Amino acid sequence: MAISDEEMIKIIERVGPSVVNRQHRPLVHDYYMNVVPLRGMGSGIIIDSDGHIMTNNHIVEGAEQIEITLFDGRKLNGT
């Protein structure tokens, strides 16, 4: 079943505000075993009114800091 362009636009407009961008800084060890923060990014989806976000665990696991950017451009700290 094909979705028309108009239907796709309606879907995107409806779910777009729940999609977020997240940036994180995991701590890793370099060649000399020094702890070094890296910067990574990805996406996620807000799944409830408490602000819980579904994303991949292996990407944020061990992150020292997580910054969430909402659809409207607001930035929040994540845990």
All heavy atoms as a GROMACS GRO file, in nm:
protein
  617
    1MET      N    1   0.084  -0.118   0.000
    1MET     CA    2   0.000   0.000   0.000
    1MET      C    3   0.088   0.123   0.000
    1MET      O    4   0.170   0.144   0.090
    1MET     CB    5  -0.089  -0.002   0.124
    1MET     CG    6  -0.181   0.114   0.134
    1MET     SD    7  -0.288   0.092   0.277
    1MET     CE    8  -0.300   0.260   0.328
    2ALA      N    9   0.074   0.206  -0.098
    2ALA     CA   10   0.153   0.328  -0.109
    2ALA      C   11   0.087   0.441  -0.031
    2ALA      O   12  -0.035   0.450  -0.022
    2ALA     CB   13   0.168   0.367  -0.255
    3ILE      N   14   0.171   0.524   0.026
    3ILE     CA   15   0.123   0.642   0.100
    3ILE      C   16   0.140   0.763   0.009
    3ILE      O   17   0.247   0.783  -0.048
    3ILE     CB   18   0.202   0.661   0.230
    3ILE    CG1   19   0.181   0.542   0.322
    3ILE    CG2   20   0.163   0.790   0.299
    3ILE    CD1   21   0.262   0.547   0.449
    4SER      N   22   0.037   0.844   0.000
    4SER     CA   23   0.045   0.964  -0.084
    4SER      C   24   0.135   1.068  -0.018
    4SER      O   25   0.163   1.062   0.103
    4SER     CB   26  -0.094   1.024  -0.106
    4SER     OG   27  -0.143   1.081   0.014
    5ASP      N   28   0.181   1.163  -0.097
    5ASP     CA   29   0.264   1.270  -0.042
    5ASP      C   30   0.191   1.347   0.067
    5ASP      O   31   0.250   1.383   0.169
    5ASP     CB   32   0.306   1.368  -0.154
    5ASP     CG   33   0.404   1.307  -0.252
    5ASP    OD1   34   0.463   1.200  -0.220
    5ASP    OD2   35   0.423   1.365  -0.360
    6GLU      N   36   0.063   1.370   0.046
    6GLU     CA   37  -0.016   1.445   0.146
    6GLU      C   38  -0.025   1.367   0.277
    6GLU      O   39  -0.014   1.424   0.386
    6GLU     CB   40  -0.156   1.475   0.093
    6GLU     CG   41  -0.159   1.574  -0.022
    6GLU     CD   42  -0.127   1.509  -0.157
    6GLU    OE1   43  -0.138   1.385  -0.171
    6GLU    OE2   44  -0.088   1.583  -0.248
    7GLU      N   45  -0.044   1.236   0.267
    7GLU     CA   46  -0.050   1.153   0.389
    7GLU      C   47   0.085   1.152   0.460
    7GLU      O   48   0.091   1.159   0.583
    7GLU     CB   49  -0.091   1.010   0.353
    7GLU     CG   50  -0.236   0.998   0.309
    7GLU     CD   51  -0.268   0.858   0.257
    7GLU    OE1   52  -0.188   0.803   0.180
    7GLU    OE2   53  -0.374   0.806   0.296
    8MET      N   54   0.194   1.143   0.385
    8MET     CA   55   0.328   1.144   0.445
    8MET      C   56   0.354   1.276   0.515
    8MET      O   57   0.408   1.278   0.626
    8MET     CB   58   0.434   1.118   0.337
    8MET     CG   59   0.573   1.111   0.394
    8MET     SD   60   0.597   0.978   0.514
    8MET     CE   61   0.594   0.837   0.407
    9ILE      N   62   0.314   1.385   0.456
    9ILE     CA   63   0.332   1.517   0.519
    9ILE      C   64   0.254   1.524   0.651
    9ILE      O   65   0.306   1.573   0.752
    9ILE     CB   66   0.290   1.630   0.422
    9ILE    CG1   67   0.392   1.639   0.308
    9ILE    CG2   68   0.278   1.764   0.496
    9ILE    CD1   69   0.348   1.729   0.194
   10LYS      N   70   0.133   1.473   0.653
   10LYS     CA   71   0.052   1.472   0.776
   10LYS      C   72   0.119   1.388   0.885
   10LYS      O   73   0.120   1.426   1.002
   10LYS     CB   74  -0.089   1.420   0.748
   10LYS     CG   75  -0.175   1.519   0.673
   10LYS     CD   76  -0.313   1.461   0.647
   10LYS     CE   77  -0.397   1.556   0.565
   10LYS     NZ   78  -0.530   1.502   0.534
   11ILE      N   79   0.174   1.273   0.847
   11ILE     CA   80   0.243   1.188   0.944
   11ILE      C   81   0.364   1.260   1.001
   11ILE      O   82   0.385   1.262   1.123
   11ILE     CB   83   0.285   1.054   0.878
   11ILE    CG1   84   0.161   0.971   0.846
   11ILE    CG2   85   0.381   0.977   0.968
   11ILE    CD1   86   0.188   0.852   0.756
   12ILE      N   87   0.444   1.320   0.916
   12ILE     CA   88   0.564   1.391   0.961
   12ILE      C   89   0.527   1.507   1.052
   12ILE      O   90   0.590   1.528   1.156
   12ILE     CB   91   0.647   1.439   0.840
   12ILE    CG1   92   0.706   1.317   0.768
   12ILE    CG2   93   0.758   1.536   0.884
   12ILE    CD1   94   0.767   1.348   0.633
   13GLU      N   95   0.425   1.583   1.016
   13GLU     CA   96   0.382   1.695   1.101
   13GLU      C   97   0.333   1.645   1.237
   13GLU      O   98   0.353   1.711   1.337
   13GLU     CB   99   0.270   1.774   1.031
   13GLU     CG  100   0.321   1.856   0.914
   13GLU     CD  101   0.209   1.923   0.837
   13GLU    OE1  102   0.092   1.880   0.845
   13GLU    OE2  103   0.241   2.020   0.764
   14ARG      N  104   0.270   1.528   1.239
   14ARG     CA  105   0.217   1.475   1.365
   14ARG      C  106   0.326   1.422   1.458
   14ARG      O  107   0.326   1.446   1.577
   14ARG     CB  108   0.116   1.365   1.336
   14ARG     CG  109   0.052   1.312   1.460
   14ARG     CD  110  -0.062   1.220   1.428
   14ARG     NE  111  -0.117   1.168   1.552
   14ARG     CZ  112  -0.188   1.060   1.560
   14ARG    NH1  113  -0.215   0.990   1.452
   14ARG    NH2  114  -0.233   1.018   1.675
   15VAL      N  115   0.422   1.347   1.404
   15VAL     CA  116   0.524   1.285   1.489
   15VAL      C  117   0.652   1.366   1.500
   15VAL      O  118   0.734   1.342   1.589
   15VAL     CB  119   0.559   1.142   1.442
   15VAL    CG1  120   0.436   1.053   1.442
   15VAL    CG2  121   0.628   1.141   1.308
   16GLY      N  122   0.672   1.464   1.412
   16GLY     CA  123   0.795   1.543   1.413
   16GLY      C  124   0.832   1.601   1.548
   16GLY      O  125   0.948   1.591   1.589
   17PRO      N  126   0.739   1.659   1.622
   17PRO     CA  127   0.775   1.716   1.752
   17PRO      C  128   0.825   1.615   1.855
   17PRO      O  129   0.886   1.652   1.954
   17PRO     CB  130   0.644   1.782   1.798
   17PRO     CG  131   0.573   1.816   1.672
   17PRO     CD  132   0.605   1.701   1.580
   18SER      N  133   0.803   1.486   1.833
   18SER     CA  134   0.851   1.387   1.929
   18SER      C  135   0.992   1.339   1.897
   18SER      O  136   1.053   1.268   1.977
   18SER     CB  137   0.756   1.268   1.935
   18SER     OG  138   0.760   1.195   1.814
   19VAL      N  139   1.046   1.376   1.783
   19VAL     CA  140   1.181   1.334   1.744
   19VAL      C  141   1.281   1.434   1.801
   19VAL      O  142   1.263   1.555   1.791
   19VAL     CB  143   1.195   1.326   1.591
   19VAL    CG1  144   1.337   1.289   1.550
   19VAL    CG2  145   1.095   1.225   1.535
   20VAL      N  146   1.386   1.382   1.863
   20VAL     CA  147   1.487   1.467   1.924
   20VAL      C  148   1.625   1.431   1.870
   20VAL      O  149   1.649   1.323   1.818
   20VAL     CB  150   1.489   1.454   2.079
   20VAL    CG1  151   1.355   1.495   2.137
   20VAL    CG2  152   1.525   1.314   2.122
   21ASN      N  153   1.717   1.525   1.885
   21ASN     CA  154   1.858   1.501   1.858
   21ASN      C  155   1.926   1.495   1.992
   21ASN      O  156   1.895   1.570   2.082
   21ASN     CB  157   1.915   1.616   1.775
   21ASN     CG  158   2.064   1.605   1.758
   21ASN    OD1  159   2.139   1.649   1.845
   21ASN    ND2  160   2.108   1.547   1.649
   22ARG      N  161   2.021   1.403   2.007
   22ARG     CA  162   2.094   1.399   2.132
   22ARG      C  163   2.242   1.394   2.103
   22ARG      O  164   2.288   1.333   2.008
   22ARG     CB  165   2.050   1.280   2.218
   22ARG     CG  166   2.057   1.150   2.144
   22ARG     CD  167   2.096   1.037   2.231
   22ARG     NE  168   2.111   0.918   2.153
   22ARG     CZ  169   2.208   0.897   2.067
   22ARG    NH1  170   2.299   0.987   2.049
   22ARG    NH2  171   2.215   0.787   1.999
   23GLN      N  172   2.314   1.465   2.187
   23GLN     CA  173   2.459   1.465   2.181
   23GLN      C  174   2.508   1.414   2.315
   23GLN      O  175   2.448   1.442   2.418
   23GLN     CB  176   2.512   1.605   2.155
   23GLN     CG  177   2.470   1.658   2.020
   23GLN     CD  178   2.532   1.793   1.992
   23GLN    OE1  179   2.632   1.830   2.048
   23GLN    NE2  180   2.468   1.866   1.903
   24HIS      N  181   2.615   1.339   2.313
   24HIS     CA  182   2.666   1.283   2.438
   24HIS      C  183   2.818   1.285   2.436
   24HIS      O  184   2.881   1.298   2.332
   24HIS     CB  185   2.613   1.141   2.459
   24HIS     CG  186   2.656   1.045   2.352
   24HIS    ND1  187   2.597   1.042   2.229
   24HIS    CD2  188   2.754   0.952   2.350
   24HIS    CE1  189   2.657   0.950   2.155
   24HIS    NE2  190   2.752   0.894   2.226
   25ARG      N  191   2.875   1.273   2.553
   25ARG     CA  192   3.019   1.272   2.569
   25ARG      C  193   3.061   1.151   2.650
   25ARG      O  194   3.074   1.159   2.772
   25ARG     CB  195   3.065   1.401   2.637
   25ARG     CG  196   3.044   1.522   2.549
   25ARG     CD  197   3.118   1.642   2.605
   25ARG     NE  198   3.099   1.753   2.515
   25ARG     CZ  199   3.012   1.849   2.532
   25ARG    NH1  200   2.934   1.848   2.638
   25ARG    NH2  201   3.001   1.947   2.446
   26PRO      N  202   3.081   1.038   2.584
   26PRO     CA  203   3.131   0.922   2.659
   26PRO      C  204   3.279   0.939   2.691
   26PRO      O  205   3.352   1.009   2.622
   26PRO     CB  206   3.110   0.806   2.562
   26PRO     CG  207   3.116   0.869   2.427
   26PRO     CD  208   3.060   1.009   2.445
   27LEU      N  209   3.322   0.877   2.798
   27LEU     CA  210   3.464   0.879   2.835
   27LEU      C  211   3.528   0.749   2.786
   27LEU      O  212   3.478   0.640   2.812
   27LEU     CB  213   3.479   0.892   2.987
   27LEU     CG  214   3.421   1.019   3.048
   27LEU    CD1  215   3.435   1.016   3.199
   27LEU    CD2  216   3.491   1.142   2.991
   28VAL      N  217   3.638   0.762   2.715
   28VAL     CA  218   3.710   0.645   2.664
   28VAL      C  219   3.858   0.660   2.699
   28VAL      O  220   3.903   0.767   2.740
   28VAL     CB  221   3.693   0.629   2.512
   28VAL    CG1  222   3.548   0.606   2.476
   28VAL    CG2  223   3.749   0.749   2.438
   29HIS      N  224   3.934   0.554   2.680
   29HIS     CA  225   4.077   0.559   2.705
   29HIS      C  226   4.151   0.568   2.572
   29HIS      O  227   4.120   0.493   2.478
   29HIS     CB  228   4.124   0.434   2.781
   29HIS     CG  229   4.075   0.430   2.921
   29HIS    ND1  230   3.958   0.369   2.957
   29HIS    CD2  231   4.127   0.481   3.035
   29HIS    CE1  232   3.939   0.382   3.087
   29HIS    NE2  233   4.041   0.451   3.137
   30ASP      N  234   4.249   0.657   2.565
   30ASP     CA  235   4.331   0.666   2.444
   30ASP      C  236   4.443   0.562   2.448
   30ASP      O  237   4.449   0.477   2.537
   30ASP     CB  238   4.385   0.808   2.425
   30ASP     CG  239   4.485   0.851   2.532
   30ASP    OD1  240   4.528   0.766   2.612
   30ASP    OD2  241   4.521   0.969   2.534
   31TYR      N  242   4.532   0.569   2.354
   31TYR     CA  243   4.641   0.473   2.341
   31TYR      C  244   4.727   0.464   2.466
   31TYR      O  245   4.780   0.360   2.501
   31TYR     CB  246   4.726   0.511   2.220
   31TYR     CG  247   4.841   0.416   2.192
   31TYR    CD1  248   4.818   0.292   2.135
   31TYR    CD2  249   4.971   0.452   2.225
   31TYR    CE1  250   4.921   0.205   2.111
   31TYR    CE2  251   5.076   0.365   2.201
   31TYR     CZ  252   5.051   0.242   2.143
   31TYR     OH  253   5.155   0.157   2.119
   32TYR      N  254   4.740   0.578   2.538
   32TYR     CA  255   4.823   0.584   2.659
   32TYR      C  256   4.742   0.564   2.786
   32TYR      O  257   4.788   0.593   2.895
   32TYR     CB  258   4.898   0.717   2.664
   32TYR     CG  259   4.986   0.736   2.544
   32TYR    CD1  260   4.947   0.820   2.441
   32TYR    CD2  261   5.107   0.669   2.533
   32TYR    CE1  262   5.028   0.836   2.329
   32TYR    CE2  263   5.188   0.685   2.421
   32TYR     CZ  264   5.148   0.769   2.320
   32TYR     OH  265   5.227   0.784   2.210
   33MET      N  266   4.617   0.517   2.772
   33MET     CA  267   4.525   0.491   2.883
   33MET      C  268   4.481   0.619   2.956
   33MET      O  269   4.439   0.613   3.071
   33MET     CB  270   4.585   0.390   2.983
   33MET     CG  271   4.610   0.253   2.922
   33MET     SD  272   4.464   0.182   2.840
   33MET     CE  273   4.357   0.153   2.979
   34ASN      N  274   4.491   0.732   2.890
   34ASN     CA  275   4.436   0.857   2.943
   34ASN      C  276   4.286   0.857   2.916
   34ASN      O  277   4.240   0.812   2.811
   34ASN     CB  278   4.499   0.978   2.875
   34ASN     CG  279   4.646   0.989   2.902
   34ASN    OD1  280   4.690   0.976   3.015
   34ASN    ND2  281   4.725   1.010   2.798
   35VAL      N  282   4.208   0.910   3.011
   35VAL     CA  283   4.063   0.922   2.991
   35VAL      C  284   4.038   1.044   2.904
   35VAL      O  285   4.083   1.154   2.935
   35VAL     CB  286   3.990   0.934   3.126
   35VAL    CG1  287   3.841   0.956   3.104
   35VAL    CG2  288   4.015   0.810   3.211
   36VAL      N  289   3.965   1.022   2.795
   36VAL     CA  290   3.939   1.127   2.698
   36VAL      C  291   3.789   1.131   2.668
   36VAL      O  292   3.730   1.028   2.636
   36VAL     CB  293   4.016   1.099   2.566
   36VAL    CG1  294   3.990   1.207   2.464
   36VAL    CG2  295   4.164   1.082   2.594
   37PRO      N  296   3.727   1.250   2.677
   37PRO     CA  297   3.585   1.258   2.639
   37PRO      C  298   3.573   1.266   2.487
   37PRO      O  299   3.648   1.335   2.421
   37PRO     CB  300   3.538   1.388   2.706
   37PRO     CG  301   3.660   1.471   2.718
   37PRO     CD  302   3.776   1.374   2.734
   38LEU      N  303   3.478   1.191   2.433
   38LEU     CA  304   3.446   1.198   2.291
   38LEU      C  305   3.312   1.269   2.276
   38LEU      O  306   3.239   1.286   2.372
   38LEU     CB  307   3.436   1.059   2.230
   38LEU     CG  308   3.562   0.975   2.227
   38LEU    CD1  309   3.532   0.838   2.166
   38LEU    CD2  310   3.671   1.045   2.147
   39ARG      N  311   3.280   1.305   2.155
   39ARG     CA  312   3.150   1.367   2.130
   39ARG      C  313   3.077   1.281   2.027
   39ARG      O  314   3.132   1.247   1.924
   39ARG     CB  315   3.167   1.508   2.078
   39ARG     CG  316   3.038   1.582   2.064
   39ARG     CD  317   3.064   1.726   2.022
   39ARG     NE  318   2.940   1.798   2.016
   39ARG     CZ  319   2.906   1.892   2.100
   39ARG    NH1  320   2.987   1.926   2.196
   39ARG    NH2  321   2.791   1.953   2.090
   40GLY      N  322   2.955   1.243   2.059
   40GLY     CA  323   2.875   1.164   1.967
   40GLY      C  324   2.736   1.224   1.956
   40GLY      O  325   2.698   1.310   2.034
   41MET      N  326   2.664   1.181   1.856
   41MET     CA  327   2.528   1.232   1.840
   41MET      C  328   2.441   1.125   1.775
   41MET      O  329   2.490   1.028   1.719
   41MET     CB  330   2.525   1.361   1.760
   41MET     CG  331   2.568   1.348   1.618
   41MET     SD  332   2.563   1.502   1.520
   41MET     CE  333   2.484   1.619   1.620
   42GLY      N  334   2.312   1.145   1.790
   42GLY     CA  335   2.215   1.053   1.732
   42GLY      C  336   2.076   1.110   1.750
   42GLY      O  337   2.060   1.229   1.777
   43SER      N  338   1.978   1.025   1.738
   43SER     CA  339   1.841   1.070   1.751
   43SER      C  340   1.766   0.980   1.848
   43SER      O  341   1.815   0.876   1.888
   43SER     CB  342   1.771   1.069   1.615
   43SER     OG  343   1.769   0.937   1.563
   44GLY      N  344   1.648   1.024   1.883
   44GLY     CA  345   1.561   0.948   1.971
   44GLY      C  346   1.419   0.998   1.956
   44GLY      O  347   1.394   1.094   1.884
   45ILE      N  348   1.329   0.933   2.026
   45ILE     CA  349   1.187   0.969   2.020
   45ILE      C  350   1.133   0.982   2.161
   45ILE      O  351   1.153   0.893   2.244
   45ILE     CB  352   1.106   0.861   1.944
   45ILE    CG1  353   1.159   0.845   1.802
   45ILE    CG2  354   0.958   0.893   1.942
   45ILE    CD1  355   1.101   0.726   1.730
   46ILE      N  356   1.066   1.094   2.189
   46ILE     CA  357   1.000   1.112   2.318
   46ILE      C  358   0.883   1.014   2.323
   46ILE      O  359   0.798   1.013   2.233
   46ILE     CB  360   0.949   1.256   2.336
   46ILE    CG1  361   1.067   1.354   2.329
   46ILE    CG2  362   0.873   1.271   2.468
   46ILE    CD1  363   1.027   1.499   2.324
   47ILE      N  364   0.879   0.932   2.429
   47ILE     CA  365   0.775   0.827   2.433
   47ILE      C  366   0.666   0.849   2.537
   47ILE      O  367   0.569   0.775   2.539
   47ILE     CB  368   0.839   0.688   2.452
   47ILE    CG1  369   0.919   0.681   2.582
   47ILE    CG2  370   0.924   0.650   2.333
   47ILE    CD1  371   0.964   0.542   2.620
   48ASP      N  372   0.683   0.948   2.626
   48ASP     CA  373   0.577   0.974   2.723
   48ASP      C  374   0.582   1.117   2.771
   48ASP      O  375   0.674   1.193   2.740
   48ASP     CB  376   0.580   0.875   2.840
   48ASP     CG  377   0.707   0.883   2.924
   48ASP    OD1  378   0.775   0.988   2.923
   48ASP    OD2  379   0.737   0.785   2.993
   49SER      N  380   0.483   1.156   2.849
   49SER     CA  381   0.472   1.294   2.896
   49SER      C  382   0.574   1.329   3.004
   49SER      O  383   0.590   1.446   3.038
   49SER     CB  384   0.330   1.322   2.948
   49SER     OG  385   0.300   1.236   3.056
   50ASP      N  386   0.643   1.229   3.058
   50ASP     CA  387   0.750   1.255   3.155
   50ASP      C  388   0.881   1.291   3.087
   50ASP      O  389   0.980   1.321   3.153
   50ASP     CB  390   0.772   1.134   3.246
   50ASP     CG  391   0.656   1.113   3.342
   50ASP    OD1  392   0.593   1.213   3.384
   50ASP    OD2  393   0.629   0.996   3.376
   51GLY      N  394   0.885   1.282   2.954
   51GLY     CA  395   1.004   1.318   2.880
   51GLY      C  396   1.102   1.205   2.857
   51GLY      O  397   1.216   1.227   2.816
   52HIS      N  398   1.061   1.081   2.883
   52HIS     CA  399   1.149   0.968   2.856
   52HIS      C  400   1.172   0.957   2.705
   52HIS      O  401   1.079   0.974   2.626
   52HIS     CB  402   1.090   0.837   2.908
   52HIS     CG  403   1.087   0.832   3.056
   52HIS    ND1  404   0.970   0.842   3.128
   52HIS    CD2  405   1.186   0.820   3.146
   52HIS    CE1  406   0.998   0.835   3.257
   52HIS    NE2  407   1.129   0.823   3.271
   53ILE      N  408   1.296   0.930   2.668
   53ILE     CA  409   1.333   0.922   2.528
   53ILE      C  410   1.382   0.781   2.498
   53ILE      O  411   1.463   0.726   2.571
   53ILE     CB  412   1.443   1.025   2.495
   53ILE    CG1  413   1.387   1.166   2.515
   53ILE    CG2  414   1.498   1.005   2.355
   53ILE    CD1  415   1.490   1.274   2.507
   54MET      N  416   1.334   0.725   2.387
   54MET     CA  417   1.382   0.595   2.343
   54MET      C  418   1.494   0.617   2.240
   54MET      O  419   1.477   0.690   2.143
   54MET     CB  420   1.270   0.514   2.278
   54MET     CG  421   1.316   0.377   2.236
   54MET     SD  422   1.182   0.266   2.183
   54MET     CE  423   1.096   0.362   2.062
   55THR      N  424   1.610   0.558   2.268
   55THR     CA  425   1.724   0.564   2.179
   55THR      C  426   1.806   0.438   2.200
   55THR      O  427   1.767   0.352   2.277
   55THR     CB  428   1.807   0.693   2.204
   55THR    OG1  429   1.904   0.707   2.100
   55THR    CG2  430   1.873   0.692   2.339
   56ASN      N  431   1.918   0.424   2.135
   56ASN     CA  432   2.001   0.305   2.150
   56ASN      C  433   2.086   0.316   2.276
   56ASN      O  434   2.161   0.411   2.293
   56ASN     CB  435   2.093   0.289   2.029
   56ASN     CG  436   2.014   0.251   1.906
   56ASN    OD1  437   1.935   0.160   1.910
   56ASN    ND2  438   2.037   0.322   1.798
   57ASN      N  439   2.079   0.215   2.362
   57ASN     CA  440   2.154   0.215   2.487
   57ASN      C  441   2.304   0.214   2.464
   57ASN      O  442   2.378   0.285   2.532
   57ASN     CB  443   2.114   0.094   2.573
   57ASN     CG  444   2.186   0.094   2.705
   57ASN    OD1  445   2.168   0.184   2.786
   57ASN    ND2  446   2.270  -0.005   2.728
   58HIS      N  447   2.352   0.136   2.368
   58HIS     CA  448   2.496   0.126   2.350
   58HIS      C  449   2.559   0.259   2.309
   58HIS      O  450   2.678   0.278   2.325
   58HIS     CB  451   2.530   0.017   2.247
   58HIS     CG  452   2.497   0.053   2.106
   58HIS    ND1  453   2.371   0.034   2.053
   58HIS    CD2  454   2.571   0.106   2.008
   58HIS    CE1  455   2.371   0.076   1.928
   58HIS    NE2  456   2.492   0.119   1.898
   59ILE      N  457   2.479   0.350   2.260
   59ILE     CA  458   2.532   0.480   2.220
   59ILE      C  459   2.548   0.573   2.338
   59ILE      O  460   2.645   0.647   2.348
   59ILE     CB  461   2.442   0.544   2.112
   59ILE    CG1  462   2.447   0.456   1.986
   59ILE    CG2  463   2.484   0.686   2.081
   59ILE    CD1  464   2.352   0.497   1.879
   60VAL      N  465   2.456   0.571   2.433
   60VAL     CA  466   2.463   0.663   2.548
   60VAL      C  467   2.522   0.600   2.672
   60VAL      O  468   2.552   0.669   2.768
   60VAL     CB  469   2.324   0.723   2.581
   60VAL    CG1  470   2.274   0.810   2.468
   60VAL    CG2  471   2.223   0.615   2.613
   61GLU      N  472   2.541   0.468   2.670
   61GLU     CA  473   2.596   0.400   2.787
   61GLU      C  474   2.735   0.456   2.820
   61GLU      O  475   2.821   0.468   2.734
   61GLU     CB  476   2.607   0.251   2.759
   61GLU     CG  477   2.651   0.170   2.878
   61GLU     CD  478   2.647   0.022   2.847
   61GLU    OE1  479   2.676  -0.017   2.734
   61GLU    OE2  480   2.612  -0.054   2.939
   62GLY      N  481   2.754   0.496   2.945
   62GLY     CA  482   2.882   0.551   2.988
   62GLY      C  483   2.900   0.698   2.956
   62GLY      O  484   3.007   0.754   2.980
   63ALA      N  485   2.798   0.762   2.902
   63ALA     CA  486   2.810   0.904   2.868
   63ALA      C  487   2.820   0.988   2.995
   63ALA      O  488   2.747   0.966   3.090
   63ALA     CB  489   2.690   0.950   2.785
   64GLU      N  490   2.910   1.082   2.994
   64GLU     CA  491   2.927   1.172   3.108
   64GLU      C  492   2.823   1.283   3.104
   64GLU      O  493   2.775   1.329   3.206
   64GLU     CB  494   3.067   1.232   3.103
   64GLU     CG  495   3.095   1.329   3.215
   64GLU     CD  496   3.234   1.387   3.203
   64GLU    OE1  497   3.248   1.489   3.133
   64GLU    OE2  498   3.327   1.330   3.262
   65GLN      N  499   2.786   1.326   2.984
   65GLN     CA  500   2.690   1.436   2.968
   65GLN      C  501   2.605   1.407   2.844
   65GLN      O  502   2.656   1.361   2.742
   65GLN     CB  503   2.766   1.567   2.950
   65GLN     CG  504   2.680   1.687   2.932
   65GLN     CD  505   2.764   1.812   2.911
   65GLN    OE1  506   2.885   1.805   2.892
   65GLN    NE2  507   2.700   1.926   2.913
   66ILE      N  508   2.474   1.432   2.853
   66ILE     CA  509   2.384   1.412   2.740
   66ILE      C  510   2.304   1.541   2.722
   66ILE      O  511   2.241   1.590   2.814
   66ILE     CB  512   2.287   1.295   2.764
   66ILE    CG1  513   2.364   1.166   2.788
   66ILE    CG2  514   2.190   1.280   2.646
   66ILE    CD1  515   2.278   1.049   2.833
   67GLU      N  516   2.308   1.595   2.601
   67GLU     CA  517   2.232   1.716   2.569
   67GLU      C  518   2.125   1.679   2.468
   67GLU      O  519   2.154   1.615   2.366
   67GLU     CB  520   2.323   1.823   2.510
   67GLU     CG  521   2.249   1.951   2.475
   67GLU     CD  522   2.342   2.054   2.414
   67GLU    OE1  523   2.371   2.041   2.293
   67GLU    OE2  524   2.386   2.142   2.487
   68ILE      N  525   2.001   1.718   2.495
   68ILE     CA  526   1.887   1.688   2.409
   68ILE      C  527   1.843   1.816   2.341
   68ILE      O  528   1.825   1.919   2.406
   68ILE     CB  529   1.769   1.632   2.492
   68ILE    CG1  530   1.810   1.510   2.575
   68ILE    CG2  531   1.649   1.603   2.404
   68ILE    CD1  532   1.857   1.392   2.494
   69THR      N  533   1.825   1.810   2.209
   69THR     CA  534   1.770   1.923   2.134
   69THR      C  535   1.632   1.884   2.086
   69THR      O  536   1.615   1.785   2.014
   69THR     CB  537   1.859   1.959   2.014
   69THR    OG1  538   1.992   1.985   2.059
   69THR    CG2  539   1.804   2.082   1.941
   70LEU      N  540   1.532   1.962   2.128
   70LEU     CA  541   1.393   1.935   2.091
   70LEU      C  542   1.363   1.989   1.952
   70LEU      O  543   1.440   2.067   1.895
   70LEU     CB  544   1.298   1.998   2.193
   70LEU     CG  545   1.314   1.951   2.338
   70LEU    CD1  546   1.218   2.026   2.428
   70LEU    CD2  547   1.293   1.801   2.349
   71PHE      N  548   1.249   1.949   1.899
   71PHE     CA  549   1.204   1.989   1.765
   71PHE      C  550   1.202   2.140   1.748
   71PHE      O  551   1.235   2.191   1.642
   71PHE     CB  552   1.064   1.930   1.743
   71PHE     CG  553   1.008   1.952   1.606
   71PHE    CD1  554   1.052   1.875   1.499
   71PHE    CD2  555   0.910   2.046   1.584
   71PHE    CE1  556   1.001   1.894   1.372
   71PHE    CE2  557   0.857   2.065   1.457
   71PHE     CZ  558   0.903   1.989   1.351
   72ASP      N  559   1.167   2.212   1.856
   72ASP     CA  560   1.157   2.358   1.848
   72ASP      C  561   1.290   2.428   1.873
   72ASP      O  562   1.297   2.551   1.880
   72ASP     CB  563   1.051   2.411   1.944
   72ASP     CG  564   1.080   2.383   2.090
   72ASP    OD1  565   1.191   2.334   2.121
   72ASP    OD2  566   0.992   2.410   2.173
   73GLY      N  567   1.398   2.352   1.890
   73GLY     CA  568   1.532   2.410   1.908
   73GLY      C  569   1.576   2.424   2.052
   73GLY      O  570   1.693   2.453   2.077
   74ARG      N  571   1.487   2.403   2.148
   74ARG     CA  572   1.527   2.410   2.288
   74ARG      C  573   1.624   2.299   2.320
   74ARG      O  574   1.612   2.189   2.270
   74ARG     CB  575   1.406   2.400   2.382
   74ARG     CG  576   1.318   2.522   2.380
   74ARG     CD  577   1.202   2.506   2.476
   74ARG     NE  578   1.113   2.402   2.424
   74ARG     CZ  579   1.029   2.329   2.497
   74ARG    NH1  580   1.023   2.348   2.628
   74ARG    NH2  581   0.952   2.238   2.441
   75LYS      N  582   1.722   2.329   2.407
   75LYS     CA  583   1.822   2.231   2.449
   75LYS      C  584   1.804   2.202   2.597
   75LYS      O  585   1.786   2.293   2.677
   75LYS     CB  586   1.963   2.284   2.423
   75LYS     CG  587   1.991   2.303   2.274
   75LYS     CD  588   2.133   2.348   2.252
   75LYS     CE  589   2.160   2.376   2.106
   75LYS     NZ  590   2.163   2.260   2.021
   76LEU      N  591   1.809   2.073   2.633
   76LEU     CA  592   1.792   2.028   2.770
   76LEU      C  593   1.900   1.928   2.804
   76LEU      O  594   1.955   1.862   2.717
   76LEU     CB  595   1.655   1.960   2.786
   76LEU     CG  596   1.532   2.040   2.742
   76LEU    CD1  597   1.410   1.950   2.734
   76LEU    CD2  598   1.508   2.154   2.839
   77ASN      N  599   1.932   1.918   2.932
   77ASN     CA  600   2.026   1.816   2.978
   77ASN      C  601   1.950   1.686   3.001
   77ASN      O  602   1.843   1.685   3.060
   77ASN     CB  603   2.095   1.859   3.108
   77ASN     CG  604   2.190   1.973   3.085
   77ASN    OD1  605   2.257   1.979   2.983
   77ASN    ND2  606   2.195   2.065   3.178
   78GLY      N  607   2.008   1.577   2.956
   78GLY     CA  608   1.946   1.446   2.974
   78GLY      C  609   2.023   1.364   3.075
   78GLY      O  610   2.138   1.395   3.110
   79THR      N  611   1.960   1.259   3.123
   79THR     CA  612   2.026   1.166   3.216
   79THR      C  613   2.009   1.025   3.164
   79THR      O  614   1.919   0.998   3.086
   79THR     CB  615   1.964   1.175   3.357
   79THR    OG1  616   1.824   1.151   3.349
   79THR    CG2  617   1.989   1.310   3.417
   0.00000   0.00000   0.00000
